[in-house]
Amino acid sequence: MKSRIIPQFVLYLLINSILLLVGSCAKSSSEANNNFITPVAVDTTPIIPVPDTLNYLALGDSYTIRQSVAVSDRYPVQAVKLLAGNAVHMQDPEIIAVTGWTTQDLLNAIKNKTAAKPYSVVTLLIGVNNQYQGRTLDEYKTQFTQLLEQSIQLAGNRAGHVIVLSVPDYSVTPFAASLDRASVAGQIDLFNAANKQISLQYQVQYLDVTTASRMAANDRSLIAGDSLHFSGKEYGVWASGLAPLLKLAIQK
């Protein structure tokens, strides 16, 4: 049998083709390596958000300071606790209040009051001792207006961050048994009509707790052991009405 001899030029073409193929593969491999992106290490440490510091100033008298009930039963404290249960966290309330204070006493206490930064919210409940001591309604109107203006200033001049609470009616308590209950209730209504009108004028928020306080006439559990002030249970009713207003204020 005759052997088949590959022509020289054909052999030349075959060798060149093989070399070109090898070069092409090497180039593709190099490009692939150059295009490969090295993964970047990711910090998986969880980010814990730091909430804004919300501070609350409560101004008032014995009703605010919680005469005859535990500190935890104060209505400002209960309101803050209710907010915390709804994931709205505030600092413990700062309270400026003393049993027996009138509007003038509270004015004297805060006349030089300043804050490093505006309070997130300020509440004001004052007037029962003005009524009890027989002080005039006109004096109350003047001094309550001054207190409200100062409250707004402490809230960073944001009227919407101030909440006025109406004066409760102590005529329903055993303490008032020797008093003219109807007269006491009527005078408290006049004081509340005044503070509500002024509150509307200054466009602050307003919470009626007087109606709830009068429920104590038929429910002794709403009255504290001293037979004059209200119990933690009653303050809890006020707190349930106050908490949504606090939340509304801090969202403004």
Residue, then its C-alpha position, 0 to 999 in steps of 0.5 A: m500500500k502506498s503511504r499518504i504524504i501530507p503536503q508541506f504547505v498543508l502541514y504549515l497551515l495545520i500547525n498555524s491553526i493549532l497555535l492560533l487556537v491555543g493562543s485564543c484560549a489563553k487570552s480568554s482565560s486571562e480576560a476571564n481572570n481580569n473580569f472576576i470581581t473579588p467579593v467585599a467583606v460585609d459588616t453584619t453587625p446589626i445597626i441599633p437605631v438611637p431614638d430621639t430623646l423625648n422629654y416631658l415637663a408636667l406643671g401643676d399642683s397636688y393632682t400632678i405631684r400625686q398626693s396620697v398615691a404612689v409615684s408610679d400612679r401619677y398621671p404623667v408617669q402612667a401616660v409615658k408608660l402607656l406610650a412605651g407600650n406602643a413603642v413611643h419612648m420618652q424620658d421619665p417626666e420632669i414634674i414641677a408641682v406642689t400640694g396647695w399651689t395656686t397659679q401664683d405659686l407655680l409662676n414663682a416656681i418657674k419664672n426663671k425656668t429655662a431648658a437646655k433644649p425645648y421640651s418635647v411636650v409640656t402639660l399644665l393643670i392648675g387652678v383648684n387651689n385658686q378656687y378653694q382659697g377664694r381667689t378671683l376668676d379675673e386673677y386666675k385668667t391673668q396668671f393662667t395666661q402667663l403660665l400658658e405663655q411660659s409653657i409654650q416658650l418651654a416647648g420651643n414656642r410650639a403651641g401644639h406641644v402644650i397640653v392643658l388639663s382641666v381642673p378636676d372636681y373635688s366636690v365629689t370627694p368625702f372631704a367636700a361633705s361639709l361644703d356646698r357641693a353644687s357651689v364648688a362644682g359651679q365655680i370649678d366649671l367657671f375656672n375651666a371655662a376660662n382656661k379652655q377659652i384661653s387654651l383655644q386662643y393660644q391654640v394648645q391642646y386641651l384635655d377634659v378630666t373634670t367629667a371623669s373626676r365626677m365619676a368618683a361620686n359613685d365609685r369610691s375606688l376612684i378616690a385616694g385614702d385621704s378622702l380628698h385627692f383621686s386614686g391611681k385608678e382615676y389618674g389612669v383614666w386621665a393618662s389614657g386620654l393624655a397619652p394620645l395627645l402626647k403622641l400627637a404633640i411629638q409628631k407635630 
